[in-house]
Amino acid sequence: MSDERHNHGSDMLVPLNVRTYRLAIANGVMAMSASRMADQGTIIPLLVHKLSDAAWVVGLVIGLGMVVRTFVQVVAARTLDTREYKKPVYMLSALIRGSMLGCIAIALWWGGAMPDTLVLAVVVVGLMGHSAGGALAWLTFNDVLAKSIPTTRRGSLQMWRRMGALAIVLVLVTPFVGYMIGPDSPFDFPRNFGVLFGVSVLGAAVGWILFAQVREARSRSSRHRLSWRQHLARGWRIVHRDRSYRRLIRVRLLMGLAAAVRPFFIVFATEVWGLSDQVAATFLGLQVAAEFAGSALVGQVSDRVGNRNAVLMAVSSVLLATAVATVAAYGDWDVPLQVAGGQVNLQVAVLGLAFVGAGMFMASLMIGYTNYLMDIAPEALRPSYLGFGAGFT
């Protein structure tokens, strides 16, 4: 991938809209911190595993979520290419995500009176609906930003969004999650998880309302909606004609394959090593701390050096996480360690390093990959560039 300021420079260096910049940061702080109470790398895999008692179900749910997200992005791009304003679709996505997480929270709260299979079914359907809403949000949110934030400020915008959210997660969310799923929780399973999902919806709703205050600029959209055949042919042409896009897709595909094991870290810790459910909060804290540091670093790299280097940092981080997890699967790590006057199991320390790599990966990927896509996408085709970027990976 080259990191020259691509031939769509006029699209990249738009005037800075300070109001949108600030509202996007506030939106990210609230929505991203709230989302960690239903974290896709720790809380959701643990919940699905406890309801199903089978690791393969965790993999199936994660895989279905990826398929739904990809399908919705490819399909929605066809319509979004022709829309001059994308924010109304973003607000629709917020309604979808909020209602889906709310249904999950209700099902978990009353789960004690229902078979686990039925509760699991509601959770899976709700997660799929949430993935669909998230796909719409990703397409529309980034399009709105690209029209109001120049590429030289998008890295810092994502940095402040993530660092603000992660600070809240470290100080408030992680202790709350540990308390709710720990032995001293005031609620039994699955009500304790239902509380987490319910609070997550409330916090995210504040972020969505904040972004609703953004004054969206008008897009230079495509004039005509393509047929489905023409739309799919356009995606194929984009990949073949845009070398930077093609290389980015290849890199993202390889990263996705390496990152596919991340949801199984917590399952491995609880099922194979027999660690308590509360260890999810410990790993979440380590992952968040790594994301915080990674966001600060990658945000500066994105603005000052370029998004190509941010993507390369994501590659290094996911390789670290995968390598450590592989090493952890072999050998006897059940050894107590004395650290700072306390005792820590070596198992937690070793697997914790994998979560550190995962945190760095998430920070690098979310900042570098998305910003690079927006750098190389012409405004009239930006939804298709983003949507097919998900489809091909």
C-alpha positions as CSV (number, residue, x, y, z in Angstrom):
1,M,0.0,0.0,0.0
2,S,1.3,3.4,-0.8
3,D,0.6,6.2,1.7
4,E,0.7,9.2,-0.7
5,R,-2.2,11.6,-0.2
6,H,-4.1,9.7,-3.0
7,N,-5.6,11.2,-6.1
8,H,-8.8,12.1,-4.2
9,G,-6.9,14.9,-2.3
10,S,-9.8,17.3,-2.5
11,D,-12.0,14.8,-0.7
12,M,-9.4,14.2,2.0
13,L,-8.6,17.8,2.9
14,V,-12.1,19.1,3.5
15,P,-12.5,22.1,5.8
16,L,-12.6,21.2,9.5
17,N,-16.1,21.4,11.0
18,V,-15.3,22.0,14.7
19,R,-18.8,21.3,15.9
20,T,-18.9,17.9,14.2
21,Y,-15.4,17.2,15.5
22,R,-16.4,17.8,19.1
23,L,-19.8,16.0,18.8
24,A,-18.1,13.0,17.2
25,I,-15.7,12.8,20.1
26,A,-18.5,13.1,22.7
27,N,-20.5,10.5,20.8
28,G,-17.6,8.1,20.8
29,V,-16.8,8.5,24.5
30,M,-20.3,7.6,25.5
31,A,-21.2,5.0,23.0
32,M,-17.8,3.2,23.0
33,S,-17.5,3.1,26.8
34,A,-21.1,1.8,27.1
35,S,-20.5,-0.9,24.5
36,R,-17.8,-2.5,26.8
37,M,-20.5,-3.7,29.1
38,A,-21.5,-6.0,26.2
39,D,-18.0,-6.5,25.0
40,Q,-17.6,-8.7,21.9
41,G,-14.3,-10.1,23.0
42,T,-15.1,-11.0,26.6
43,I,-18.7,-10.5,27.8
44,I,-20.6,-11.9,24.8
45,P,-18.4,-15.0,24.3
46,L,-18.7,-15.7,28.1
47,L,-22.5,-15.3,28.0
48,V,-23.0,-17.5,25.0
49,H,-20.7,-20.2,26.4
50,K,-22.5,-20.2,29.7
51,L,-25.9,-20.5,28.0
52,S,-24.8,-23.2,25.5
53,D,-22.0,-24.9,27.4
54,A,-20.3,-25.4,24.0
55,A,-17.3,-23.5,22.6
56,W,-18.4,-24.2,19.0
57,V,-21.6,-22.2,19.6
58,V,-19.4,-19.2,20.5
59,G,-17.6,-19.5,17.2
60,L,-20.9,-19.9,15.3
61,V,-22.4,-16.8,16.9
62,I,-19.3,-14.7,16.1
63,G,-19.2,-16.1,12.6
64,L,-22.9,-15.3,12.0
65,G,-22.4,-11.8,13.3
66,M,-19.6,-11.2,10.7
67,V,-21.7,-12.6,7.9
68,V,-24.7,-10.4,8.8
69,R,-22.4,-7.3,9.1
70,T,-20.8,-8.0,5.8
71,F,-24.1,-8.7,4.0
72,V,-25.7,-5.5,5.3
73,Q,-22.8,-3.3,4.4
74,V,-22.6,-4.6,0.8
75,V,-26.4,-4.3,0.4
76,A,-26.8,-0.9,2.0
77,A,-23.9,0.7,0.0
78,R,-26.0,0.4,-3.1
79,T,-28.6,2.8,-1.7
80,L,-26.3,5.0,0.4
81,D,-24.2,5.9,-2.7
82,T,-27.3,7.8,-4.0
83,R,-28.2,9.5,-0.8
84,E,-27.1,13.1,-0.3
85,Y,-27.6,12.9,3.5
86,K,-26.5,9.8,5.5
87,K,-27.3,10.9,9.1
88,P,-31.0,9.7,9.0
89,V,-29.8,6.2,8.3
90,Y,-27.3,6.5,11.2
91,M,-30.2,7.3,13.5
92,L,-32.1,4.3,12.1
93,S,-29.1,2.2,13.0
94,A,-29.1,3.6,16.5
95,L,-32.8,2.6,16.9
96,I,-32.0,-0.9,15.6
97,R,-29.0,-1.4,17.9
98,G,-30.8,-0.1,21.0
99,S,-33.9,-2.2,20.5
100,M,-31.9,-5.4,19.9
101,L,-29.7,-4.9,23.0
102,G,-32.8,-4.0,25.0
103,C,-34.5,-7.3,23.9
104,I,-31.5,-9.2,25.0
105,A,-31.5,-7.4,28.4
106,I,-35.1,-8.3,29.0
107,A,-34.6,-11.9,28.0
108,L,-31.7,-12.2,30.3
109,W,-33.5,-10.5,33.2
110,W,-36.4,-13.0,32.9
111,G,-34.1,-15.9,31.9
112,G,-34.5,-17.8,35.1
113,A,-38.1,-18.5,34.1
114,M,-37.2,-19.7,30.6
115,P,-35.1,-22.6,29.2
116,D,-31.5,-21.7,28.5
117,T,-32.1,-22.7,24.9
118,L,-34.8,-20.1,24.4
119,V,-32.8,-17.4,26.1
120,L,-29.8,-18.3,23.9
121,A,-32.0,-18.0,20.8
122,V,-33.1,-14.5,21.8
123,V,-29.5,-13.5,22.5
124,V,-28.4,-14.8,19.1
125,V,-31.2,-13.1,17.2
126,G,-30.6,-9.9,19.1
127,L,-26.8,-10.0,18.4
128,M,-27.5,-10.5,14.7
129,G,-29.8,-7.5,14.7
130,H,-27.2,-5.5,16.5
131,S,-24.6,-6.5,14.0
132,A,-26.9,-5.3,11.2
133,G,-27.4,-1.9,12.9
134,G,-23.7,-1.6,13.5
135,A,-23.0,-2.2,9.8
136,L,-25.3,0.7,8.9
137,A,-23.7,2.9,11.6
138,W,-20.2,2.2,10.3
139,L,-21.0,3.2,6.8
140,T,-23.0,6.3,7.6
141,F,-20.9,7.6,10.5
142,N,-17.7,7.5,8.5
143,D,-19.3,9.1,5.5
144,V,-20.5,12.0,7.7
145,L,-17.1,12.4,9.2
146,A,-15.3,12.3,5.9
147,K,-17.3,15.4,4.7
148,S,-16.4,17.4,7.8
149,I,-13.0,16.3,9.1
150,P,-9.8,16.4,7.0
151,T,-7.6,13.4,7.0
152,T,-5.0,15.3,9.0
153,R,-7.4,15.5,12.0
154,R,-9.2,12.1,11.7
155,G,-6.4,10.3,13.6
156,S,-6.6,12.7,16.6
157,L,-10.4,12.5,16.5
158,Q,-10.4,8.8,16.8
159,M,-7.7,9.0,19.4
160,W,-9.7,11.3,21.7
161,R,-12.9,9.2,21.1
162,R,-11.2,6.1,22.2
163,M,-9.0,7.5,25.0
164,G,-12.0,9.2,26.6
165,A,-14.1,6.1,26.3
166,L,-11.3,3.8,27.6
167,A,-10.6,6.1,30.6
168,I,-14.3,5.6,31.6
169,V,-14.0,1.9,31.0
170,L,-10.9,1.6,33.2
171,V,-12.3,3.7,36.0
172,L,-16.0,2.7,36.0
173,V,-17.0,0.0,33.5
174,T,-14.4,-2.6,34.3
175,P,-15.0,-2.6,38.1
176,F,-18.8,-2.6,37.5
177,V,-18.5,-5.6,35.1
178,G,-16.3,-7.4,37.6
179,Y,-18.8,-6.8,40.4
180,M,-21.8,-7.8,38.3
181,I,-20.4,-11.1,37.2
182,G,-18.3,-11.8,40.3
183,P,-19.3,-13.9,43.4
184,D,-20.6,-10.8,45.2
185,S,-23.0,-9.8,42.5
186,P,-26.5,-8.9,43.8
187,F,-28.0,-10.8,40.8
188,D,-27.7,-14.4,39.8
189,F,-27.0,-15.6,36.2
190,P,-28.4,-14.6,33.7
191,R,-29.9,-11.5,35.4
192,N,-26.4,-10.1,36.1
193,F,-25.6,-10.1,32.3
194,G,-29.1,-8.6,31.7
195,V,-28.1,-5.6,33.9
196,L,-24.9,-5.2,31.9
197,F,-26.8,-5.1,28.6
198,G,-29.4,-2.7,29.9
199,V,-26.9,-0.2,31.2
200,S,-25.0,-0.5,28.0
201,V,-28.1,0.6,26.0
202,L,-28.7,3.6,28.2
203,G,-25.1,4.8,27.9
204,A,-25.0,4.3,24.2
205,A,-28.2,6.1,23.7
206,V,-26.6,9.3,25.1
207,G,-23.9,9.0,22.5
208,W,-26.4,8.5,19.7
209,I,-28.4,11.5,20.8
210,L,-25.2,13.6,20.8
211,F,-24.4,12.6,17.2
212,A,-27.9,13.5,16.2
213,Q,-26.9,17.2,16.8
214,V,-24.4,17.1,13.9
215,R,-25.2,19.3,10.9
216,E,-24.3,17.0,8.0
217,A,-22.8,18.5,4.9
218,R,-24.4,17.5,1.6
219,S,-22.7,14.7,-0.3
220,R,-21.7,14.6,-4.0
221,S,-23.7,11.4,-4.4
222,S,-24.1,9.1,-7.4
223,R,-26.9,10.2,-9.7
224,H,-28.6,6.8,-10.3
225,R,-29.1,3.7,-8.2
226,L,-27.5,0.7,-9.9
227,S,-29.1,-2.6,-10.4
228,W,-27.9,-5.4,-8.1
229,R,-25.8,-6.8,-10.9
230,Q,-24.3,-3.5,-11.7
231,H,-23.6,-2.8,-8.0
232,L,-21.7,-6.1,-7.6
233,A,-19.9,-5.5,-10.8
234,R,-18.8,-2.1,-9.5
235,G,-17.3,-3.7,-6.4
236,W,-15.3,-6.0,-8.5
237,R,-14.1,-3.2,-10.7
238,I,-13.0,-1.1,-7.7
239,V,-10.8,-4.0,-6.5
240,H,-9.2,-4.5,-9.9
241,R,-8.7,-0.9,-10.8
242,D,-7.6,0.6,-7.4
243,R,-4.3,-0.9,-6.4
244,S,-4.2,0.7,-3.0
245,Y,-7.7,-0.6,-2.2
246,R,-6.8,-4.1,-3.4
247,R,-3.7,-4.3,-1.2
248,L,-5.6,-3.0,1.8
249,I,-8.3,-5.6,1.3
250,R,-5.6,-8.4,1.2
251,V,-4.0,-7.1,4.4
252,R,-7.4,-6.8,6.2
253,L,-8.3,-10.4,5.1
254,L,-5.1,-11.8,6.6
255,M,-5.6,-9.8,9.8
256,G,-9.1,-11.0,10.1
257,L,-8.0,-14.6,9.9
258,A,-5.4,-14.1,12.6
259,A,-7.9,-12.2,14.8
260,A,-10.6,-14.9,14.5
261,V,-9.2,-16.6,17.6
262,R,-9.7,-13.6,19.9
263,P,-13.2,-14.5,21.2
264,F,-12.0,-17.9,22.3
265,F,-9.4,-16.5,24.7
266,I,-11.9,-16.1,27.5
267,V,-13.5,-19.5,26.7
268,F,-10.1,-21.1,26.9
269,A,-9.4,-19.4,30.3
270,T,-12.7,-20.5,31.9
271,E,-13.3,-23.9,30.3
272,V,-9.7,-25.3,29.8
273,W,-7.9,-23.7,32.7
274,G,-10.9,-23.5,35.0
275,L,-10.5,-19.8,35.9
276,S,-13.4,-18.0,37.4
277,D,-15.9,-15.9,35.3
278,Q,-14.5,-12.8,37.1
279,V,-11.3,-13.1,35.2
280,A,-13.2,-11.6,32.2
281,A,-13.0,-8.3,34.0
282,T,-9.3,-8.7,34.6
283,F,-8.7,-9.4,30.9
284,L,-11.1,-6.6,29.8
285,G,-9.0,-4.2,32.0
286,L,-5.7,-5.3,30.4
287,Q,-7.2,-5.1,26.9
288,V,-8.6,-1.6,27.6
289,A,-5.3,-0.4,29.1
290,A,-3.5,-1.5,25.9
291,E,-6.1,0.1,23.7
292,F,-5.7,3.4,25.6
293,A,-1.9,3.4,25.1
294,G,-2.4,2.2,21.5
295,S,-5.0,4.9,20.7
296,A,-2.7,7.6,21.9
297,L,0.2,6.3,19.8
298,V,-1.7,5.4,16.6
299,G,-3.8,8.6,16.6
300,Q,-0.5,10.6,16.3
301,V,0.9,8.2,13.8
302,S,-2.2,8.5,11.6
303,D,-2.2,12.3,11.6
304,R,1.5,12.9,11.3
305,V,3.0,9.9,9.5
306,G,0.0,8.4,7.6
307,N,-2.5,5.6,7.9
308,R,-0.4,3.0,6.2
309,N,1.9,2.9,9.2
310,A,-1.1,2.6,11.5
311,V,-2.3,-0.4,9.5
312,L,1.1,-2.0,9.9
313,M,0.9,-1.5,13.6
314,A,-2.4,-3.4,13.6
315,V,-0.7,-6.3,11.7
316,S,2.1,-6.5,14.3
317,S,-0.3,-6.4,17.2
318,V,-2.6,-9.1,16.0
319,L,0.4,-11.4,15.3
320,L,1.6,-10.8,18.9
321,A,-1.8,-11.7,20.3
322,T,-2.1,-14.9,18.2
323,A,1.4,-16.0,18.9
324,V,1.0,-15.6,22.7
325,A,-2.3,-17.4,22.7
326,T,-0.7,-20.3,20.8
327,V,2.1,-20.5,23.3
328,A,-0.4,-20.4,26.2
329,A,-2.2,-23.5,24.9
330,Y,1.0,-25.6,25.4
331,G,2.8,-26.1,28.7
332,D,2.0,-25.9,32.4
333,W,1.3,-22.3,33.3
334,D,-0.5,-23.0,36.6
335,V,2.2,-21.3,38.7
336,P,1.6,-18.7,41.4
337,L,3.7,-15.5,41.1
338,Q,4.4,-12.8,43.7
339,V,3.8,-9.4,42.1
340,A,3.9,-6.1,44.1
341,G,3.1,-7.8,47.3
342,G,0.2,-9.9,45.9
343,Q,-0.1,-13.2,44.2
344,V,-1.0,-13.6,40.5
345,N,-1.4,-16.9,38.6
346,L,1.1,-17.2,35.7
347,Q,-1.9,-18.3,33.5
348,V,-3.5,-14.9,33.9
349,A,-0.2,-13.2,33.2
350,V,0.5,-15.2,30.0
351,L,-3.0,-15.0,28.5
352,G,-3.2,-11.4,29.7
353,L,-0.4,-10.6,27.3
354,A,-2.6,-11.9,24.5
355,F,-5.3,-9.5,25.5
356,V,-2.7,-6.7,25.5
357,G,-1.9,-7.6,21.9
358,A,-5.6,-7.7,21.1
359,G,-6.1,-4.2,22.6
360,M,-3.3,-2.8,20.6
361,F,-4.7,-4.4,17.5
362,M,-8.2,-3.0,18.0
363,A,-6.8,0.5,18.5
364,S,-4.6,0.3,15.4
365,L,-7.2,-1.3,13.2
366,M,-10.1,1.0,14.0
367,I,-8.0,4.1,13.4
368,G,-5.6,3.0,10.6
369,Y,-7.9,0.8,8.5
370,T,-10.9,3.0,8.5
371,N,-9.0,6.2,7.9
372,Y,-7.0,4.7,5.1
373,L,-10.3,3.6,3.4
374,M,-11.6,7.1,3.6
375,D,-8.4,8.4,2.2
376,I,-8.6,6.4,-1.0
377,A,-12.4,6.5,-1.5
378,P,-13.9,9.2,-3.9
379,E,-16.8,10.9,-2.2
380,A,-19.5,9.7,-4.6
381,L,-18.4,6.0,-4.1
382,R,-17.5,6.2,-0.4
383,P,-20.3,3.9,0.8
384,S,-19.3,1.3,-1.8
385,Y,-15.6,1.5,-0.9
386,L,-16.5,1.0,2.8
387,G,-19.2,-1.6,2.1
388,F,-17.2,-3.8,-0.3
389,G,-14.2,-3.4,2.0
390,A,-16.2,-5.4,4.5
391,G,-17.5,-7.8,1.8
392,F,-14.2,-8.8,0.5
393,T,-12.8,-9.4,3.9
